[in-house]
Amino acid sequence: LVFYFRKNLQMAILLSGLAACQNPPILFFTVWCGCLYLWHTYKKYIDEHTFDFREFIITGLCSLPLLLSPLFYWINYSTPNLIAKIGASKLEFINFGKFLSYFFDLNQGAIVYSGLLLLVFLWLVVKNLVLKKFKYFELVIISLIMIISCLTTPNWNSGMSHVMRYFVWLYPMIVFYVVYSVDFTKQKLLGYILIANMFILCCANSWFKGDDNHGRHNVIATA
């Protein structure tokens, strides 16, 4: 995301592609960066009649990490997606209840561990939609697509009380959207509160987890 906002799409594609090997939903961000690069390249060719073939090849090489997981599964299991093949990812697993729990579940939802950040994010999304301010709104759309892709798994609740792993994947997208949508020079107090909120998320596992929290709820969910 840092390289994305610095308009270094090649590094954004490379690093997000590597991250997608571990957390597949991130590939939607990688694909967006790739499409954006192709659009800029096409526009430059139309406007300036120039095409940097060397840069195009380098960008293609940066996207190769996206092929690592499918290639590994194909070589070893004759399928590009082992999760889908064994039935651990299906569209019929998607439901609105899981979508709501992603944000508002009192045991592992975002509202518990990063409530203020979540509320500010949702408020900014609604506000910018009403005002028709769509700068960086692609992060919101990509975030929504990532959430929906996570909903296809049956293993939604890990049976433990800590930050949902799917939210951890999405957290940077939310943080960057909030940071680039709020003028913190005019709202310093909000900035300090959000920093404290992010610190709480980083320490949440230690504070709520304990030695063994399997099958347990946190104190908020049991209140």
Secondary structure per residue as TSV (DSSP state, phi and psi in degrees):
chain	resnum	aa	ss	phi	psi
A	1	L	-	360.0	-36.3
A	2	V	H	-60.8	-47.2
A	3	F	H	-67.9	-33.2
A	4	Y	H	-61.8	-45.7
A	5	F	H	-74.1	-17.6
A	6	R	T	-91.1	4.9
A	7	K	T	64.6	26.1
A	8	N	-	-98.3	81.7
A	9	L	H	-68.9	-28.8
A	10	Q	H	-63.7	-46.9
A	11	M	H	-69.7	-34.5
A	12	A	H	-62.7	-41.8
A	13	I	H	-66.5	-44.8
A	14	L	H	-62.3	-51.6
A	15	L	H	-72.0	-39.9
A	16	S	H	-69.7	-31.9
A	17	G	H	-65.1	-39.3
A	18	L	H	-65.8	-41.1
A	19	A	H	-64.9	-33.5
A	20	A	H	-67.8	-19.6
A	21	C	H	-64.6	-31.4
A	22	Q	H	-93.6	-41.6
A	23	N	S	-121.8	88.7
A	24	P	G	-51.1	-36.7
A	25	P	G	-58.4	-20.8
A	26	I	G	-66.0	-19.2
A	27	L	H	-61.3	-23.7
A	28	F	H	-65.2	-35.9
A	29	F	H	-68.5	-40.9
A	30	T	H	-61.6	-43.6
A	31	V	H	-63.5	-39.5
A	32	W	H	-60.9	-44.9
A	33	C	H	-61.7	-40.1
A	34	G	H	-64.3	-43.3
A	35	C	H	-64.4	-38.8
A	36	L	H	-65.2	-40.2
A	37	Y	H	-62.9	-44.3
A	38	L	H	-62.8	-38.4
A	39	W	H	-65.0	-44.9
A	40	H	H	-63.5	-39.5
A	41	T	H	-65.2	-43.2
A	42	Y	H	-64.7	-44.0
A	43	K	H	-63.6	-39.3
A	44	K	H	-66.4	-37.4
A	45	Y	H	-66.4	-40.2
A	46	I	H	-68.4	-43.0
A	47	D	H	-79.0	-39.8
A	48	E	H	-113.9	-5.8
A	49	H	-	56.0	39.5
A	50	T	-	-127.8	148.7
A	51	F	-	-142.3	117.9
A	52	D	-	-89.3	95.2
A	53	F	H	-65.3	-37.0
A	54	R	H	-62.9	-45.1
A	55	E	H	-65.1	-36.2
A	56	F	H	-63.4	-42.1
A	57	I	H	-66.3	-42.6
A	58	I	H	-62.0	-41.9
A	59	T	H	-63.9	-39.2
A	60	G	H	-61.9	-40.8
A	61	L	H	-65.0	-35.5
A	62	C	H	-65.4	-24.2
A	63	S	T	-87.2	-5.0
A	64	L	G	-59.9	-32.1
A	65	P	G	-54.4	-25.5
A	66	L	G	-63.4	-22.5
A	67	L	G	-89.9	-9.8
A	68	L	H	-62.8	-51.9
A	69	S	H	-64.9	-50.1
A	70	P	H	-59.0	-37.8
A	71	L	H	-67.1	-42.1
A	72	F	H	-61.2	-46.8
A	73	Y	H	-66.6	-35.8
A	74	W	H	-67.0	-41.6
A	75	I	H	-67.1	-40.1
A	76	N	H	-94.3	-26.9
A	77	Y	H	-131.4	5.4
A	78	S	S	59.9	32.7
A	79	T	S	-151.7	143.1
A	80	P	S	-77.5	-14.3
A	81	N	-	-142.4	98.8
A	82	L	H	-69.0	-34.5
A	83	I	H	-61.2	-45.9
A	84	A	H	-69.2	-35.2
A	85	K	H	-64.6	-38.1
A	86	I	T	-86.8	3.5
A	87	G	T	82.7	17.7
A	88	A	S	-89.3	8.2
A	89	S	S	-150.8	109.6
A	90	K	-	-139.5	148.4
A	91	L	G	-64.7	-30.3
A	92	E	G	-69.9	-11.6
A	93	F	G	-77.8	-13.1
A	94	I	-	-73.8	130.1
A	95	N	-	-152.5	160.4
A	96	F	H	-68.4	-30.1
A	97	G	H	-62.5	-41.8
A	98	K	H	-66.3	-37.4
A	99	F	H	-61.4	-44.4
A	100	L	H	-66.9	-38.6
A	101	S	H	-66.6	-26.2
A	102	Y	H	-55.0	-39.0
A	103	F	H	-97.8	-39.1
A	104	F	H	-117.5	5.6
A	105	D	-	-63.7	128.7
A	106	L	T	-76.9	-6.4
A	107	N	T	-101.5	-36.2
A	108	Q	T	-142.4	8.2
A	109	G	S	-77.6	165.4
A	110	A	H	-63.8	-29.4
A	111	I	H	-63.7	-28.3
A	112	V	H	-77.4	-46.0
A	113	Y	H	-96.6	-17.4
A	114	S	S	-149.8	50.5
A	115	G	H	-59.5	-47.9
A	116	L	H	-64.9	-43.9
A	117	L	H	-60.1	-42.8
A	118	L	H	-62.5	-45.4
A	119	L	H	-65.4	-40.3
A	120	V	H	-64.5	-41.4
A	121	F	H	-60.2	-49.3
A	122	L	H	-63.9	-38.8
A	123	W	H	-64.4	-41.7
A	124	L	H	-66.5	-38.9
A	125	V	H	-61.2	-48.4
A	126	V	H	-65.1	-45.5
A	127	K	H	-60.3	-47.2
A	128	N	H	-69.0	-30.1
A	129	L	H	-66.8	-44.5
A	130	V	H	-64.0	-41.6
A	131	L	T	-83.7	-2.8
A	132	K	T	58.3	41.8
A	133	K	-	-102.7	106.1
A	134	F	-	-109.1	17.6
A	135	K	T	-66.5	127.4
A	136	Y	T	64.3	14.9
A	137	F	T	-69.8	-13.1
A	138	E	H	-61.9	-27.7
A	139	L	H	-65.4	-36.7
A	140	V	H	-66.3	-45.5
A	141	I	H	-64.6	-44.5
A	142	I	H	-63.7	-39.0
A	143	S	H	-61.1	-43.0
A	144	L	H	-63.4	-42.2
A	145	I	H	-64.2	-39.9
A	146	M	H	-63.9	-41.1
A	147	I	H	-62.8	-46.8
A	148	I	H	-61.0	-39.7
A	149	S	H	-65.1	-33.3
A	150	C	H	-69.3	-30.0
A	151	L	T	-66.8	-13.0
A	152	T	T	-76.6	-5.6
A	153	T	-	-91.4	142.1
A	154	P	S	-79.8	-20.9
A	155	N	-	-86.7	63.8
A	156	W	-	-79.5	-43.7
A	157	N	-	-105.4	121.7
A	158	S	-	-78.4	-5.5
A	159	G	S	78.9	14.3
A	160	M	B	-131.6	159.0
A	161	S	S	-100.9	98.1
A	162	H	S	-164.8	-179.6
A	163	V	-	-62.5	127.9
A	164	M	-	-58.7	131.6
A	165	R	H	-61.5	-30.4
A	166	Y	H	-68.5	-30.1
A	167	F	H	-73.1	-35.1
A	168	V	H	-59.7	-38.3
A	169	W	H	-63.6	-35.2
A	170	L	H	-88.6	-17.3
A	171	Y	H	-52.4	-47.4
A	172	P	H	-59.0	-35.5
A	173	M	H	-62.6	-43.4
A	174	I	H	-66.7	-44.3
A	175	V	H	-60.3	-47.4
A	176	F	H	-65.0	-38.5
A	177	Y	H	-64.5	-42.4
A	178	V	H	-65.6	-46.1
A	179	V	H	-60.5	-40.6
A	180	Y	H	-86.4	-1.6
A	181	S	H	-108.5	-12.4
A	182	V	S	-113.2	135.5
A	183	D	-	-87.8	94.9
A	184	F	T	-75.3	-10.8
A	185	T	T	-69.6	-23.9
A	186	K	T	-101.8	-15.7
A	187	Q	-	-131.1	62.8
A	188	K	H	-65.8	-38.7
A	189	L	H	-59.8	-42.9
A	190	L	H	-61.7	-38.4
A	191	G	H	-61.4	-45.5
A	192	Y	H	-64.3	-40.6
A	193	I	H	-64.7	-41.3
A	194	L	H	-65.8	-37.7
A	195	I	H	-62.0	-43.3
A	196	A	H	-63.4	-38.8
A	197	N	H	-64.3	-40.3
A	198	M	H	-67.7	-34.4
A	199	F	H	-64.3	-39.0
A	200	I	H	-61.5	-42.2
A	201	L	H	-60.9	-42.0
A	202	C	H	-63.7	-32.4
A	203	C	H	-98.5	-0.4
A	204	A	H	-58.4	-42.3
A	205	N	H	-59.5	-40.9
A	206	S	H	-69.9	-40.5
A	207	W	H	-72.6	-40.1
A	208	F	H	-96.5	-22.0
A	209	K	H	-79.6	-53.3
A	210	G	-	76.9	-163.9
A	211	D	S	-73.3	-41.1
A	212	D	-	-149.4	107.8
A	213	N	-	-110.4	15.4
A	214	H	B	-65.2	128.0
A	215	G	T	77.6	6.7
A	216	R	-	-109.3	157.3
A	217	H	-	-105.4	155.5
A	218	N	-	-75.7	173.3
A	219	V	T	-67.2	-27.6
A	220	I	T	-72.8	-42.5
A	221	A	T	-67.9	-26.4
A	222	T	T	-97.3	-0.9
A	223	A	-	-69.1	360.0
